[in-house]
Amino acid sequence: MVTAKRVYGHLARTALQVALNSNLCTQESFAAYLSSLGCPVDRSQISRWASGLDHVPGDVLVHLAQHTGEPELVFGVLLEPLGCSAIRLPEGMASGREVTRAALDIGAAVGRLQSEVAISIDPDGDAGTALSASERAALRNNVRDLAQQLMDLDRDLAETSPVRVVTPKRAVGGRR
């Protein structure tokens, strides 16, 4: 039987080193933060973790992400070997389902608009290839509906929130 001990250790250490080297925190500030959570450590322990002299407990990464406010950077180090990255989702979007739903709704609105355009330019339609008043009104309603959905999605995406894991090719706007 083959066993592996602490296979994530070097990744956890790298995540800590990235946070320290990026000036997201200092050894002193992180030690104080952990101590405030009831995990009594001092600056020298953080130094030993960062240098590789001691093992970095995996659960420390959650606290590091909270302390730095940059979970995508902290956990991105763990995801890179898998070919993945982490990005922030818009506020209130706990998963990609909301984004997917918005994309599907927008696709449906585009489909309705395309259908109205096809109907309006049909030679056998109300006014032949010219737009009738009712066709013009239907097109305008579909354009307004689509524009509103796009503005709603833009507003939602402008806000920041929890991190979501995605592959780098799909991580538009994410850190790499």
N, C-alpha and C positions, 0 to 999 in steps of 0.2 A: 504494500500500500504506500502511495506517495502522499506526503502532506506538504503543505506550503504554509509557512508561518508569516503572518502580517504582509501579505503580498501588496497591500495598498500603502504600506509604510512610506515608501519613497514618494508616492504621489501626494500623500498627506503632508510630508515634509516640503515638497515642492510647492504645494498650495500655500503653506505658511510662508515660505521664502518669497513667493510672488507678492503676497500681501505686504510683507515687510519691505521688500525692495521697491514696491510701487508707492511707498509712503502712504498706504491706506491706514496703517497703524504702526505703532512702535512696540518694541518688546514690553516696555513699561506700561503702555496703555492697554495692551491686550492682557497682560498679567493682572492689572487692576480690574479690568472687565470680568475676567474669569473669577477673580476673588469676590467681586460683588455678586456673582451668581452662586457663591458657596463652594467654588472650586479653588481652594487656596493654593495658588502657585505664585512664584515670584519671577522677576525678570530673568534670572539665571536658568530657570526651568524652560522658559520660552527659548532662550539662547541654545540650550542643549537640544531642544526639539529641532530648531532651525538648522543647527550644525550637523544633525544626524547622530549625536551622541546618545540620545534617548529616543525611544519610539513615540511618535505623535499619535495619541489616541484618536480614532476616527471620529468620535462624537465632538471632539474639539473643533472640527471643521464647521459644524453647524454654528457654534458660537463665534468662530472667526468670521463667517459670512454675516452673522447678525451684527457683530461689532464693526466691521468695515462698511456694511451697507452695500457690498458688491458681491452678492452670491454667485452671479454669473462668472466672475473672475475666479473666485475660490473653487467652485465646483467645475469650472471649465477645464482646469488642470486634470481633474479625474476623468473627464469626458473625451479629451483630445485623443488618447490612445484608441478610443472606439470610433474615431472619425466623426465625433459629434461636437456640438457647441451648445452654449446656453444663452438664451436671450430673455429679456423682460417682456412679459405680456402686458397689454393695456390693463389699466385699473379695473378690477371687477371681473376679469376673465381668469377664472381659476384653472381653465384648461383651454386647449385649442378648439374645443367644441364650439365656443361662441364665435371665434374667428371663422371656422368652417361654416357655421350656420349663416353668418353674415355674407360670406362669399357665395353660398348657394342662393340666398335671397336676392343678392345683386344679380347673379346669373339668371335667375327667374325673371327679374325685372327687365334685364336686357332682352331676354327671349320674348317677353310681352311687347316690348318696343319694336323688335324686329318683325314680329307678327303684324303689328299695326302698320308698319311701313310697307310690308308686303301687300297687305289688304288695300292700303291707300293708293298704291301704284298699279293695282290690278286694273287692266283695261275694262274689265267687266264690272268694276266697282261703281259706287254712287255717281261719281263725276268723271268716270274714265280714268285717265292718268293724272288729271288735275285733282288737287285735294278738295274734298267737300268740307263744309263747315263742321260736320260731325266727325269726319276723319281727322281734321286738323285738331279738334278738341281732344279726341282720343289720344293722338300723338303727344300733345302737350301734357296731358295727364300722366302718360307713361314716362315722359322725360322728367317731369317734376318728381314722380315717385322714385325714379332711379337716382336723381340728383340728391334727394333727401336721404336715401339709403347710403349713398356714398359719403355725404356729409356726416351722417351718424357714425359710420365706420371710421372716418377720419378723426372725429372727436374722440372716439373710444381708443383708437390707436395712439393718440397724442399723449395719453396718460400712461404712467408707469405702474407696474405691479409685480406679482411673483414671477419667478424665473421658470422658463419652460425649456426642456431639452429638445433640440432639433438637430438634424444633420446640417453640416456647414453649408451645403448647397442651398438649403432652404432657410438659412439663418439670415435673411435679409435684414440688414441693420444691426445684426448681432456682432459681438466681438469675436475676433478670430485670433 
